[in-house]
Amino acid sequence: MAKRDYYELLGISRGASADEIKKAYRRKAKELHPDTNASNPDAEAQFKEVNEAYDILKDPDKKAAYDRFGHAAFDGGMGGGPRGPGGMGQGDFASAFSNVFDDLFGDFMGGAPGGRQRAARGSDLRYNLRITLEEAYAGLHKTIHVPGSIACDVCNGTGAEGGAEPATCPTCSGMGKVRAQQGFFTVERTCPTCGGMGQIIKNPCKACGGAGRVEKDRALSVNIPAGVETGTRIRLAGEGEAGLRGGPPGDLYIFIEVTAHPLFERDGMNLFCRVPVPMTTAALGGEIEVPTIDGGRSRVKVPEGSQSGRQMRLRSKGMPALRGTGQGDMFIELAVETPVKLTTRQKELLREFEELSEDNNPEGSSFFRKVKSFWDGMKS
């Protein structure tokens, strides 16, 4: 069967540039790769045709000969015969599409081929810290104890006895990866000798067993800024787990939890405090004393005739801003108390007050007017 035109195989014109030829080849190679076309029995043969076409057209001299004489310009080919100027043996075929294989499967093989892994970075650590609302208001310095690993002092984190430098891995020559030929393509794997590090330790440190780090609790002094709230995250760079064999350390993340307060409720920068007031104070007006988060006291005037739920604001008595300047407010919510355990005389006075009351309960009077209107409407 006659061979197909190389330009037609790649889907390009005869005037295509070298860059256009390369892009067309990569596109076709990915499209026809046998590993991604298991259901197409002709994929392997078509894939070889595309590689043969590219091998000719990427070379300026071969391309010029092909443009002038066509397939007759070359002997051999892709068959089982000897390799001609335009043909490829099995080893050359594997090399021809190695770049395409890397494009298709590089992510699964751990990234770009041939590069060894860096010294492993240490893991990040999380520390949950509970503080009171007063501490969140004022900020604090606190010493915390963090379990984890630190660089080995005996070997200075190298993992080798006496702090000696690791040796180049003889299996992968320091590349961290090895290649194996499988059929017509090359498979790249992590080096089994060095685990991808590219280096080996001939005499491991006895203190850390060659890891370059040891387990040890640490005491850290941390600064908690004023204004933090539950969910605030503080990052301490380099205070996490030590890296493996001299690798960089991870980070420590402190997550703040502010415990509930018996007097104040927090909403962002504002504080809310529910304050009970006697019925007489609410009716006649007066003053009450309320606490503030800084440990102080404030006197608040209660207007005459105040009802439960009424709020009054104390400006700049809330929480400080975590970033920047400013401070929230504190809101006082009145809770009018009904007296209990009345004496006989108190009951007599209240009954007398009730008899004299005509329009002293505006909310109640309005409510019952609406009830009466509702019932009259139902009857009609």
C-alpha positions as CSV (number, residue, x, y, z in Angstrom):
1,M,0.0,0.0,0.0
2,A,1.3,3.5,-1.0
3,K,2.5,5.7,1.9
4,R,0.5,8.7,2.7
5,D,1.9,12.2,2.1
6,Y,3.8,13.4,5.2
7,Y,2.3,16.8,5.1
8,E,-1.2,15.2,4.9
9,L,-0.4,13.0,7.9
10,L,0.5,16.0,10.0
11,G,-2.4,18.1,8.6
12,I,-0.2,21.0,7.4
13,S,0.7,22.7,4.1
14,R,4.0,22.3,2.3
15,G,4.9,25.9,3.2
16,A,4.6,25.2,7.0
17,S,7.3,26.6,9.2
18,A,9.5,24.5,11.5
19,D,7.5,25.7,14.5
20,E,4.2,24.8,12.8
21,I,5.5,21.4,11.9
22,K,6.6,20.8,15.5
23,K,3.2,21.9,16.9
24,A,1.3,19.7,14.4
25,Y,3.5,16.7,15.3
26,R,2.9,17.1,19.0
27,R,-0.9,17.5,18.5
28,K,-1.1,14.4,16.3
29,A,1.2,12.4,18.6
30,K,-0.9,13.1,21.6
31,E,-4.1,12.3,19.6
32,L,-2.8,8.9,18.3
33,H,-0.7,7.7,21.3
34,P,-1.5,4.0,21.8
35,D,-1.9,4.4,25.6
36,T,-4.8,6.8,25.1
37,N,-6.3,4.9,22.2
38,A,-6.7,1.4,23.6
39,S,-9.9,0.9,21.6
40,N,-8.3,1.7,18.2
41,P,-6.2,-1.2,16.9
42,D,-4.6,1.0,14.2
43,A,-3.4,3.6,16.7
44,E,0.1,2.2,17.1
45,A,0.7,2.1,13.3
46,Q,-0.7,5.6,12.8
47,F,1.4,6.8,15.6
48,K,4.6,5.4,14.0
49,E,3.6,7.0,10.7
50,V,3.3,10.4,12.3
51,N,6.7,10.0,14.0
52,E,8.3,9.0,10.7
53,A,6.8,12.0,9.0
54,Y,8.1,14.3,11.7
55,D,11.6,12.8,11.6
56,I,11.8,13.7,7.9
57,L,10.2,17.1,8.0
58,K,11.9,18.5,11.1
59,D,15.3,18.1,9.3
60,P,15.9,20.8,6.7
61,D,18.0,18.6,4.4
62,K,15.6,15.6,4.6
63,K,12.6,18.0,4.1
64,A,14.2,19.5,1.0
65,A,14.8,16.0,-0.5
66,Y,11.3,14.9,0.3
67,D,9.8,18.1,-1.2
68,R,11.7,17.3,-4.5
69,F,11.5,13.5,-4.8
70,G,8.8,12.4,-2.3
71,H,9.1,9.0,-0.6
72,A,11.5,7.8,-3.4
73,A,14.2,10.0,-1.8
74,F,14.6,7.6,1.1
75,D,15.3,3.9,1.4
76,G,14.1,1.7,4.3
77,G,11.2,3.2,6.2
78,M,9.1,2.0,9.2
79,G,9.1,-1.6,8.3
80,G,11.2,-4.4,9.7
81,G,13.9,-3.9,7.2
82,P,17.2,-2.1,7.8
83,R,17.2,1.5,8.8
84,G,17.5,3.9,5.9
85,P,18.0,7.7,6.0
86,G,14.3,8.2,6.7
87,G,13.7,5.0,8.9
88,M,14.0,4.3,12.6
89,G,15.1,1.4,14.6
90,Q,13.2,0.5,17.8
91,G,15.6,2.5,20.1
92,D,15.4,5.6,17.9
93,F,11.6,5.3,17.8
94,A,11.5,5.4,21.6
95,S,13.7,8.5,21.6
96,A,11.7,10.2,18.9
97,F,8.6,10.6,21.0
98,S,10.1,10.9,24.5
99,N,9.1,14.6,24.6
100,V,5.5,13.7,23.8
101,F,5.5,11.0,26.4
102,D,6.7,13.6,29.0
103,D,3.9,15.9,28.0
104,L,1.3,13.2,28.3
105,F,2.4,11.6,31.5
106,G,4.8,14.0,33.2
107,D,2.4,14.8,35.9
108,F,2.0,11.2,36.9
109,M,5.7,10.6,36.9
110,G,6.4,13.5,39.4
111,G,7.1,16.4,37.1
112,A,9.9,17.1,34.6
113,P,12.2,14.1,34.0
114,G,15.7,13.9,35.2
115,G,15.4,16.4,38.1
116,R,16.0,15.1,41.6
117,Q,13.8,15.9,44.5
118,R,14.8,18.7,46.8
119,A,15.4,18.0,50.4
120,A,12.0,17.3,51.9
121,R,10.4,20.4,53.5
122,G,9.1,19.8,57.0
123,S,5.3,19.5,57.7
124,D,3.2,22.5,58.8
125,L,1.9,22.2,62.4
126,R,-1.4,23.4,63.9
127,Y,-1.8,24.6,67.4
128,N,-5.3,25.4,68.9
129,L,-5.1,28.2,71.5
130,R,-8.1,29.1,73.8
131,I,-8.1,32.5,75.3
132,T,-10.6,34.6,77.3
133,L,-12.5,37.6,75.9
134,E,-10.5,39.8,78.2
135,E,-7.3,38.5,76.7
136,A,-8.7,39.0,73.2
137,Y,-9.5,42.6,74.2
138,A,-6.1,43.5,75.7
139,G,-3.8,41.1,73.7
140,L,-1.2,38.9,75.4
141,H,2.2,37.2,75.3
142,K,1.9,33.5,75.9
143,T,4.4,30.6,76.1
144,I,3.1,27.5,74.3
145,H,4.6,24.0,74.2
146,V,4.7,22.5,70.7
147,P,5.5,18.8,70.2
148,G,7.4,18.2,66.9
149,S,10.8,17.6,65.4
150,I,13.9,19.8,65.2
151,A,17.1,19.6,63.2
152,C,19.6,17.1,64.7
153,D,22.3,18.9,66.6
154,V,24.8,16.0,66.3
155,C,24.9,16.0,62.5
156,N,23.6,19.6,61.9
157,G,20.6,18.2,60.1
158,T,22.6,16.4,57.3
159,G,21.7,12.9,58.6
160,A,25.3,11.8,58.2
161,E,27.7,10.9,61.0
162,G,29.8,13.9,62.0
163,G,27.8,16.2,59.7
164,A,29.5,14.8,56.6
165,E,27.9,15.7,53.2
166,P,25.8,13.0,51.6
167,A,27.3,11.1,48.6
168,T,25.8,11.1,45.1
169,C,23.6,8.1,44.6
170,P,25.4,5.5,42.3
171,T,22.1,4.1,40.9
172,C,20.7,7.3,39.4
173,S,23.9,9.5,39.4
174,G,22.3,12.1,41.5
175,M,19.2,12.5,39.2
176,G,16.7,11.0,41.7
177,K,15.1,9.0,38.9
178,V,15.9,6.0,36.7
179,R,14.6,5.1,33.3
180,A,13.6,1.7,32.0
181,Q,12.9,0.7,28.4
182,Q,9.5,-1.0,27.9
183,G,8.7,-1.8,24.3
184,F,8.9,1.3,22.2
185,F,8.9,3.8,25.0
186,T,10.8,4.8,28.1
187,V,9.3,4.8,31.6
188,E,10.8,7.0,34.3
189,R,10.5,6.1,38.0
190,T,11.8,7.3,41.3
191,C,15.2,5.9,42.1
192,P,14.7,3.0,44.6
193,T,18.1,3.4,46.1
194,C,17.9,7.1,47.2
195,G,14.1,7.5,47.2
196,G,14.4,10.4,44.7
197,M,16.8,12.5,46.8
198,G,19.7,11.9,44.4
199,Q,22.0,11.4,47.4
200,I,22.7,8.6,49.9
201,I,24.2,8.6,53.4
202,K,26.9,6.0,53.8
203,N,27.3,6.4,57.6
204,P,23.9,7.5,59.1
205,C,24.0,9.7,62.2
206,K,23.3,7.5,65.3
207,A,21.3,10.2,67.0
208,C,18.7,10.7,64.3
209,G,19.1,7.5,62.3
210,G,19.9,9.4,59.1
211,A,16.7,11.5,59.1
212,G,18.5,14.7,60.1
213,R,15.9,15.5,62.7
214,V,14.8,14.3,66.1
215,E,11.5,14.5,68.1
216,K,11.5,17.2,70.8
217,D,9.0,19.5,72.5
218,R,9.6,23.2,72.1
219,A,8.6,26.2,74.2
220,L,7.6,29.1,72.0
221,S,6.7,32.7,73.1
222,V,4.0,34.0,70.9
223,N,2.4,37.4,70.7
224,I,-1.4,37.4,70.4
225,P,-2.5,40.9,69.2
226,A,-5.5,42.7,70.6
227,G,-8.8,42.2,68.7
228,V,-8.4,38.6,67.7
229,E,-11.6,36.5,67.5
230,T,-12.5,32.8,67.1
231,G,-11.1,31.6,63.8
232,T,-8.2,34.0,63.7
233,R,-5.0,32.3,62.3
234,I,-1.5,33.4,63.2
235,R,1.4,32.0,61.1
236,L,4.8,31.5,62.6
237,A,7.1,30.9,59.6
238,G,9.8,28.2,60.1
239,E,8.4,27.0,63.4
240,G,6.9,23.8,62.1
241,E,8.5,20.4,61.7
242,A,12.2,20.3,60.7
243,G,12.9,19.3,57.2
244,L,14.3,15.9,56.2
245,R,18.1,15.9,55.8
246,G,18.5,19.6,56.0
247,G,15.3,20.5,54.2
248,P,13.6,23.8,55.1
249,P,11.2,23.6,58.1
250,G,7.5,23.9,57.9
251,D,5.3,26.6,59.4
252,L,3.3,26.7,62.7
253,Y,-0.3,27.9,62.5
254,I,-2.0,29.0,65.7
255,F,-5.8,29.0,65.5
256,I,-7.5,31.2,68.1
257,E,-10.7,30.2,70.0
258,V,-12.2,32.9,72.3
259,T,-14.2,31.3,75.1
260,A,-17.8,32.5,75.9
261,H,-18.1,35.2,78.5
262,P,-20.6,35.2,81.3
263,L,-21.5,38.9,80.8
264,F,-20.7,40.0,77.3
265,E,-21.7,38.7,73.8
266,R,-19.5,39.6,70.9
267,D,-20.5,40.5,67.4
268,G,-17.4,41.6,65.5
269,M,-16.0,44.7,67.2
270,N,-19.2,45.3,69.2
271,L,-20.2,43.9,72.6
272,F,-23.7,43.3,74.0
273,C,-24.6,43.2,77.6
274,R,-28.1,42.4,79.0
275,V,-28.7,44.3,82.2
276,P,-31.7,43.6,84.5
277,V,-33.4,46.8,85.9
278,P,-36.2,47.0,88.5
279,M,-39.7,47.8,87.4
280,T,-39.7,51.0,89.4
281,T,-36.5,52.2,87.8
282,A,-37.8,51.5,84.3
283,A,-41.1,53.3,85.1
284,L,-39.7,56.3,87.0
285,G,-36.3,56.6,85.3
286,G,-32.9,56.5,87.1
287,E,-29.3,55.4,86.7
288,I,-27.7,52.0,86.6
289,E,-24.1,50.9,86.8
290,V,-22.8,48.5,84.1
291,P,-19.4,46.8,83.7
292,T,-17.1,47.3,80.7
293,I,-14.7,44.8,79.1
294,D,-11.6,46.7,80.3
295,G,-12.7,46.0,84.0
296,G,-14.1,49.5,84.5
297,R,-17.6,50.8,85.3
298,S,-20.0,53.1,83.5
299,R,-23.2,54.8,84.7
300,V,-26.1,54.7,82.3
301,K,-29.2,56.8,82.5
302,V,-32.4,54.9,82.1
303,P,-35.2,57.1,80.6
304,E,-38.6,57.2,82.3
305,G,-41.0,54.6,80.9
306,S,-38.3,52.3,79.4
307,Q,-39.4,48.9,78.2
308,S,-37.6,45.5,78.1
309,G,-35.4,45.2,75.0
310,R,-34.5,48.9,74.8
311,Q,-30.9,49.3,73.8
312,M,-28.4,52.1,74.7
313,R,-25.0,52.6,73.2
314,L,-21.7,53.2,75.0
315,R,-19.4,54.4,72.2
316,S,-15.8,53.0,72.0
317,K,-16.4,50.5,74.8
318,G,-16.3,47.5,72.5
319,M,-13.4,45.5,71.1
320,P,-10.4,47.0,69.4
321,A,-9.8,46.5,65.6
322,L,-7.4,43.6,64.9
323,R,-5.8,45.5,62.0
324,G,-5.7,49.3,62.0
325,T,-7.2,51.7,64.5
326,G,-10.7,52.1,66.0
327,Q,-12.8,50.4,68.6
328,G,-16.3,49.0,68.6
329,D,-19.2,50.0,70.8
330,M,-21.0,48.4,73.7
331,F,-24.7,48.0,73.7
332,I,-26.8,47.8,76.9
333,E,-30.1,45.9,76.5
334,L,-32.6,46.5,79.3
335,A,-34.5,43.6,80.9
336,V,-37.3,45.0,83.1
337,E,-37.8,42.7,86.0
338,T,-41.2,41.8,87.6
339,P,-40.9,41.8,91.4
340,V,-41.4,38.5,93.2
341,K,-42.1,37.4,96.8
342,L,-44.2,40.6,97.5
343,T,-45.2,41.5,101.0
344,T,-48.8,42.2,101.9
345,R,-48.2,45.9,101.9
346,Q,-46.5,45.8,98.5
347,K,-49.5,43.9,97.0
348,E,-51.9,46.4,98.4
349,L,-49.9,49.2,96.8
350,L,-49.8,47.5,93.5
351,R,-53.6,46.9,93.5
352,E,-54.1,50.5,94.4
353,F,-51.8,51.5,91.5
354,E,-53.8,49.1,89.2
355,E,-57.1,50.8,90.1
356,L,-55.6,54.3,89.4
357,S,-54.1,53.1,86.1
358,E,-55.9,54.2,83.0
359,D,-53.5,54.8,80.1
360,N,-50.2,53.9,81.6
361,N,-49.6,50.8,79.4
362,P,-49.5,52.1,75.8
363,E,-48.3,48.9,74.2
364,G,-50.9,46.8,76.0
365,S,-53.7,49.2,75.1
366,S,-52.7,49.1,71.5
367,F,-52.5,45.3,71.4
368,F,-56.0,44.8,73.0
369,R,-57.5,47.3,70.6
370,K,-56.2,45.2,67.7
371,V,-57.5,42.0,69.4
372,K,-61.0,43.6,69.7
373,S,-60.9,44.6,66.1
374,F,-59.9,41.1,65.1
375,W,-62.7,39.5,67.0
376,D,-65.3,41.9,65.7
377,G,-64.2,41.2,62.2
378,M,-64.6,37.4,62.8
379,K,-68.1,37.9,64.0
380,S,-69.1,39.9,61.0
